[in-house]
Amino acid sequence: MSKITSAGIGILILLVLVTGANAIAVENITKLDIAETNLWDVVLSPDGTKLAYIAYDENHTQQVYVINTDGTGEKKLTGDPNKKWELAWGPDRIAYVSYGKDGLEKIFVVDPDGTGNIQLIPDNTRQGNPGFDKPPAWAAPSWSPDGKSLIYTSLDGKEDPKIYKVNSDGTGKVQVFNDSFRQWSPVFSPDGQNIVYVSYPSEKNIEQLFIVDIAGTARRQLTFDAIKPNYQDWGPDGTIVFVSYENVTSSGERLFAIDQDGSNMRLFINGDYKQQSPSFSRDGRKFAYAAIDISGTVKIAVGDLTGIKAIVTPLVTTPATPAPSGKTTVRPTVKETERGGWMEGPIWTGFIVLVIVVLLLLILWQTRDYFKK
């Protein structure tokens, strides 16, 4: 009996170690008690000490605000009457989208103290989609980790949204990669080598998450269902958090997480009627999002991340699959499709490791008496 009990305890310990090794969780979530309850586009500063967001000022115009993560020190950074949306906080500056003098959507940058507010890219293209009161579908531009460039969504010559890269001074605009699919909402990985974005898989007009390397030579599909993902952000350990729905009949957006290899998709935070705007600090230790109750009141929620191991899965180079000619962008009726199986990714690897370790323990246990003799 003692042998069985000891072996059972060993197996339970190993199960906890193996299955919990790759999981991150949010703890100590607090919701800031600030006056603004109609706000959006919450983003953390790279060091995790401040937050930026869009809210209405006393004149009911949309402005960029900055506040400490404890709810103190609120400061309004902008003051013009144009609408603003799609925030991104880089190493030195905050980017947002507003309307330029030509009436088109443009990327602007401003210093965290409110100085240096300028339009970034001096061309006649749209650098975002219309800034209605609700966040638009293209999401925000994204800074490279070193702050020397941004990636964003704009229209190509065929009026299709594509991913572009530009220097931090607004020069050197280039298209990241060109395939037959629409691309939007790009976000730099923490190492600056990959981009997660939304597009269509081959022969299906259903929006999915993809990863592509910065050179545009490879892409990998992450999600495989019929529920629209968007507003994704990179977390620690190769985790990507995004906004979606639990099922096709859900009315409230929730935050989901998926590993960088496309496995282990799960609900990231339980609670709240709706959840939007996931954002991580640069070191992955702080997390923030917009928590919305059933009345529509928005609170900025801030929490700490645990279980971080700083593991990143390399991107395997595979050529992008071109879309069939004549493909339209009309989406079909939403229907559930199967996600990746449980034998894919780190879950299957962990299971194999567990079996090997248990077998070794059993062998050692059976040979113990022999060596004693």
C-alpha positions in Angstrom: 0.0 0.0 0.0 2.8 2.4 0.8 4.4 1.8 -2.6 1.1 2.6 -4.3 0.5 5.7 -2.2 4.0 7.1 -2.8 3.8 6.5 -6.5 0.3 8.1 -6.6 1.6 11.2 -4.8 4.5 11.5 -7.2 2.3 11.3 -10.2 0.0 14.0 -8.8 2.9 16.3 -8.2 4.2 15.7 -11.7 0.8 16.4 -13.2 0.6 19.7 -11.4 4.2 20.6 -12.5 3.7 19.7 -16.1 0.2 21.0 -16.8 0.7 24.2 -14.9 4.2 25.1 -16.3 2.9 26.9 -19.3 -0.1 28.7 -17.8 -0.3 32.4 -16.9 -3.0 34.0 -14.9 -4.2 37.5 -13.9 -4.3 38.2 -10.1 -5.0 41.2 -7.9 -7.4 42.8 -10.4 -8.6 46.3 -9.4 -10.9 48.7 -11.2 -9.9 52.3 -11.1 -12.3 54.7 -9.4 -12.2 57.6 -11.9 -14.9 60.0 -13.1 -14.8 58.9 -16.8 -17.1 55.8 -17.3 -17.5 56.3 -21.1 -14.0 55.5 -22.3 -12.2 53.1 -24.6 -8.8 52.1 -26.1 -7.1 51.4 -22.8 -3.4 50.9 -23.1 -0.6 50.4 -20.6 2.7 52.3 -20.7 5.7 50.1 -21.5 6.9 50.2 -17.9 3.4 49.4 -16.6 3.1 52.4 -14.3 0.6 54.5 -16.4 -2.4 54.1 -18.6 -3.7 56.0 -21.6 -7.3 56.0 -22.8 -9.8 58.0 -24.8 -12.7 59.8 -23.1 -14.9 62.8 -23.4 -13.8 66.1 -21.9 -16.0 68.8 -20.4 -16.9 70.0 -23.9 -17.9 66.4 -24.9 -15.0 66.1 -27.3 -12.9 63.0 -27.5 -9.4 63.4 -26.0 -6.4 61.4 -25.0 -5.9 61.0 -21.3 -3.0 59.6 -19.2 -3.4 58.3 -15.6 -1.3 56.4 -13.1 -2.2 52.7 -12.6 -3.4 53.5 -9.1 -6.0 56.0 -10.4 -4.1 59.2 -9.5 -2.4 61.9 -11.6 -4.9 62.1 -14.5 -3.8 64.4 -17.3 -5.4 65.4 -20.6 -2.9 65.3 -23.4 -4.9 66.7 -26.4 -7.4 69.5 -26.8 -8.5 69.8 -30.4 -12.2 69.0 -31.3 -11.5 66.1 -33.7 -12.5 62.6 -32.6 -9.7 60.3 -31.5 -9.3 56.5 -31.3 -6.9 53.6 -31.7 -4.2 54.2 -29.1 -0.8 52.6 -29.0 1.9 53.5 -26.4 5.5 53.1 -27.6 8.8 53.4 -25.8 8.7 57.3 -26.0 5.4 58.4 -27.6 1.8 57.6 -27.8 0.2 57.1 -31.2 -3.5 57.6 -32.0 -5.8 58.0 -35.0 -7.7 61.2 -35.7 -8.7 63.3 -38.7 -6.2 65.2 -40.7 -6.7 68.5 -42.6 -7.9 66.5 -45.6 -10.7 64.9 -43.6 -9.1 61.4 -43.8 -8.1 59.2 -40.9 -4.4 59.8 -40.0 -1.9 58.6 -37.4 -0.8 61.2 -34.9 1.8 61.0 -32.2 2.1 62.8 -28.9 4.6 62.8 -26.0 3.2 61.3 -22.7 3.4 64.8 -21.2 1.1 66.3 -23.9 3.8 68.0 -26.0 4.9 67.3 -29.6 1.5 66.4 -30.9 1.9 66.0 -34.7 0.5 64.1 -37.7 3.0 61.3 -38.5 2.7 60.3 -42.1 2.3 63.2 -44.7 0.4 61.4 -47.4 -3.1 61.3 -48.7 -4.0 57.7 -47.6 -6.4 56.6 -44.9 -4.4 55.3 -41.9 -7.3 53.9 -40.0 -11.0 53.5 -40.6 -13.8 55.9 -39.5 -13.7 57.0 -35.9 -17.2 56.5 -34.7 -17.9 56.5 -31.0 -17.4 52.8 -30.8 -13.9 51.4 -31.6 -13.5 50.6 -35.3 -12.5 47.2 -36.7 -8.9 48.0 -37.8 -7.6 48.4 -34.3 -4.6 50.6 -33.4 -1.2 51.0 -35.0 1.6 49.1 -33.2 5.1 50.3 -32.2 8.2 48.2 -32.7 9.9 47.3 -29.3 12.7 49.8 -30.0 10.2 52.6 -31.0 11.9 53.1 -34.4 8.9 52.1 -36.5 5.2 51.4 -36.5 3.0 49.0 -38.4 -0.6 49.9 -39.2 -3.5 49.2 -41.6 -4.1 51.2 -44.7 -5.6 50.7 -48.2 -3.6 49.5 -51.2 -4.2 50.5 -54.8 -7.2 48.1 -54.9 -8.8 49.7 -51.8 -8.0 46.5 -49.8 -6.7 46.9 -46.2 -3.0 45.8 -46.0 -0.3 46.0 -43.4 2.3 48.8 -43.8 5.4 49.7 -41.9 6.8 53.3 -41.4 9.7 54.8 -39.5 8.9 56.7 -36.3 9.5 60.0 -38.1 6.9 59.2 -40.8 9.4 58.3 -43.6 10.1 55.0 -45.3 6.6 53.7 -45.7 6.6 50.1 -47.1 4.0 47.3 -47.4 5.0 44.5 -45.1 3.9 41.7 -47.3 1.5 41.2 -50.2 -1.0 38.4 -50.6 -4.5 38.1 -52.0 -6.1 38.5 -48.5 -7.2 41.5 -46.6 -5.1 42.2 -43.6 -5.7 44.4 -40.6 -5.0 45.0 -36.9 -1.3 44.2 -36.9 0.6 44.0 -33.6 4.4 43.6 -33.2 5.7 40.7 -31.1 7.8 41.7 -28.0 11.0 40.8 -29.9 9.9 42.7 -33.0 10.4 39.7 -35.3 6.7 38.7 -35.8 3.3 40.2 -36.3 -0.1 38.9 -35.2 -2.9 40.2 -37.3 -6.4 39.4 -38.6 -7.0 38.0 -42.1 -8.9 35.3 -44.0 -7.7 31.7 -44.5 -7.6 30.3 -48.0 -11.0 29.7 -49.6 -12.9 30.9 -46.5 -14.1 34.4 -45.8 -14.1 33.9 -42.0 -11.8 36.2 -40.1 -9.0 34.5 -38.2 -5.8 35.3 -36.3 -2.5 34.8 -38.1 1.2 35.3 -37.4 3.7 36.5 -40.0 7.4 37.3 -39.7 8.4 40.9 -40.2 10.0 40.0 -43.6 6.6 38.8 -44.8 7.9 35.4 -45.9 5.8 33.1 -43.6 2.4 33.1 -42.0 0.7 30.7 -39.6 -3.0 30.5 -38.8 -3.8 30.5 -35.1 -7.6 30.3 -34.8 -10.0 28.0 -36.7 -13.5 28.8 -35.7 -16.3 31.0 -37.0 -16.3 33.5 -34.2 -14.6 36.8 -35.1 -11.3 37.6 -33.2 -9.9 41.1 -33.0 -8.0 43.7 -30.8 -5.2 41.2 -30.1 -2.1 41.8 -28.0 1.0 39.9 -27.2 1.5 38.7 -23.7 4.4 36.8 -22.0 5.3 33.2 -22.8 4.1 33.5 -26.4 0.6 34.1 -25.2 -1.7 36.2 -27.4 -4.9 37.7 -25.8 -7.7 38.9 -28.1 -11.4 40.0 -28.0 -14.0 37.6 -29.2 -17.3 35.8 -28.2 -17.8 32.6 -26.3 -20.2 31.4 -29.0 -22.1 32.7 -32.0 -25.1 33.8 -29.9 -23.2 35.7 -27.2 -23.9 39.4 -26.9 -20.8 40.4 -24.9 -17.2 40.4 -26.0 -14.8 38.5 -23.8 -11.0 38.2 -23.5 -9.5 35.0 -24.7 -5.9 33.7 -24.7 -4.2 31.4 -27.1 -0.6 30.2 -27.2 1.7 31.3 -30.1 1.6 27.9 -31.7 -2.2 28.0 -31.9 -2.9 25.7 -29.0 -4.5 26.0 -25.5 -7.2 28.6 -26.3 -9.1 29.6 -23.2 -11.1 32.3 -21.5 -8.5 34.7 -20.1 -10.5 36.5 -17.4 -13.9 35.3 -16.0 -16.4 38.0 -15.0 -17.6 41.3 -16.4 -20.5 41.6 -18.9 -18.1 42.8 -21.6 -14.3 43.0 -21.8 -12.2 45.0 -24.4 -8.8 46.6 -25.0 -6.3 44.0 -23.6 -2.9 45.5 -22.9 0.3 44.3 -21.4 3.4 46.1 -20.0 6.6 45.5 -21.8 7.9 43.0 -19.2 4.5 41.2 -19.2 4.0 41.7 -15.5 1.1 44.1 -15.7 -2.2 43.7 -17.5 -5.0 46.1 -18.2 -8.3 46.0 -20.0 -11.7 47.8 -20.2 -14.3 46.2 -18.0 -17.9 46.9 -19.0 -21.0 46.1 -16.9 -24.5 45.5 -18.2 -25.5 49.2 -18.0 -22.6 50.2 -20.3 -20.4 51.7 -17.6 -16.7 51.2 -18.4 -14.0 50.8 -15.7 -10.3 50.5 -16.3 -9.2 47.2 -14.8 -5.5 46.5 -13.8 -4.0 43.3 -12.6 -0.7 41.4 -12.1 0.3 38.4 -14.2 1.7 35.2 -12.6 3.2 32.1 -14.1 5.5 33.9 -16.5 8.4 31.9 -17.9 9.4 34.1 -20.9 9.1 31.3 -23.5 8.6 32.2 -27.2 7.8 29.7 -29.9 9.8 30.3 -33.1 7.9 30.9 -36.3 8.3 28.1 -38.8 8.7 29.5 -42.3 5.9 28.3 -44.6 4.8 30.2 -47.7 1.5 32.1 -47.5 -1.3 30.4 -49.5 -2.8 32.7 -52.2 -6.5 33.2 -52.3 -8.5 31.8 -55.2 -9.2 34.3 -58.0 -12.5 36.2 -57.7 -12.8 35.8 -54.0 -15.3 38.1 -52.4 -15.3 39.5 -48.9 -18.9 38.6 -48.1 -18.9 36.5 -44.9 -20.9 33.3 -44.9 -23.5 32.3 -42.3 -21.6 31.8 -39.0 -21.3 28.2 -38.1 -19.1 26.4 -35.5 -16.0 24.7 -36.8 -13.5 22.5 -35.0 -10.5 24.0 -33.3 -7.1 22.3 -33.1 -7.0 18.9 -31.3 -5.7 18.3 -27.8 -2.7 16.4 -29.2 -1.2 19.6 -30.7 1.3 21.9 -29.0 2.6 22.0 -25.5 -0.3 19.9 -24.0 0.7 16.8 -26.0 4.4 17.4 -25.3 3.8 17.7 -21.6 1.8 14.4 -21.6 4.7 12.6 -23.3 7.2 14.0 -20.7 4.9 13.0 -17.9 4.6 9.4 -19.2 8.4 9.1 -19.5 9.1 10.5 -16.0 6.4 8.2 -14.4 7.9 5.2 -16.1 11.4 6.1 -14.9 10.1 6.5 -11.3 8.4 3.1 -11.5 11.6 1.4 -12.7 13.6 3.0 -9.9 11.0 2.0 -7.4 11.0 -1.7 -8.5 14.8 -1.9 -8.6 15.3 -0.3 -5.2 15.1 -3.6 -3.2 17.5 -5.3 -5.7 20.2 -2.7 -5.1 19.7 -2.9 -1.3 20.4 -6.6 -1.5 
